[in-house]
Amino acid sequence: MNNEEVLDHIAEINPDAMYPTGLEDAIIGMTTGIASDGLIVLDHQKCVEIFMARDGMSHEEALEWMSYNVTGAFMGEHTPIFVDMKENFF
């Protein structure tokens, strides 16, 4: 599925699901479950890489931008979820 198809599929399940514009390539899936069905899930490291490539930020600048402006932004019950993939732990 391409990004548009993924977003269309998620919109069918949760038309109110939100995500930061410009980070579509970091979408890795959606949540399933009674309390949080259809929330968009993004790869945190991929978001950082997008900011570095697109905006010319250093790694540290991109991490700070993510922390303050993206993961730190609560947009209500449809706020997306960011995941640190396990390969980034080691």
N, C-alpha and C positions, 0 to 999 in steps of 0.2 A: 504494500500500500504506500502511496506517496503521502506527503504531509496533508494535502487537501482532503484526501480520502479518510485519513485518520481523524482529522478535525471534524469532518462531516459525520463520521461514525460516532464520535464522542458527543457531538451536538444532538444526535438522535436520542442518546441516553440521558444527557444532561445539557439542555440548551443554554444553561447559565454558567457552564464551566468556563473558567478564565485562564488565560496564560499571557505572559509578557510578549507583546508583539516583537517580532524579529528573532525569536528564539525557537521557532518551529522545528528547526533541525535538531534541537535538543530533546524533543518529545520522545519518550521511550514507551509510553503506554498510558493507561488510565487505571484508576482504582476500581475495585469491585467490592461490594459489601453493603450492608443495610444502611449504615450511617454515612458512608462517603462514596456512593456509587457515581462513577463518571467524572471524578476529578482528574485533571490532566497531570501526568507525572513527567518530570523533566530530569535529565542527567545534569547534575550540578557542574561537574567538570567540563562537560560539553558547552554549557552556558558560558563558563569562564573562557573557554577557547574561542567561542564566537565573539565575545567582547574584545579579546586580544586581537583577533584577525580583522574584525570589522571596524573597530574603533581605535586600533593601534595602542591599546592599553598594555602596560606591563602585567605580568602575572599578579603581582601584589595589588596593582590598581584594579584589575578585574575582580579579584577576590573581595576587595573593599566595596566596589560598586555592587557586586552581588549581595553582599551582606547588608548593606544599608538600603539599597534601592529595589532589590528584587526579593530575596528571601525574607527581608525584614518588613516587607509591605503586606500587611494583612488586608485582603479585599473581601472579607466576609466568608461565608460558609463555602463559597465556590473557589476559594484561593487554591492555586495549584500546589503540588507537592514536589519538592526537590530531593533527589536521592544522590548520595555519595556512593558510587559503585564500589564494591569490595576491592577491586584491583587498585583503587586509589588509596587504600588503607596501608599498603605495604610498600 
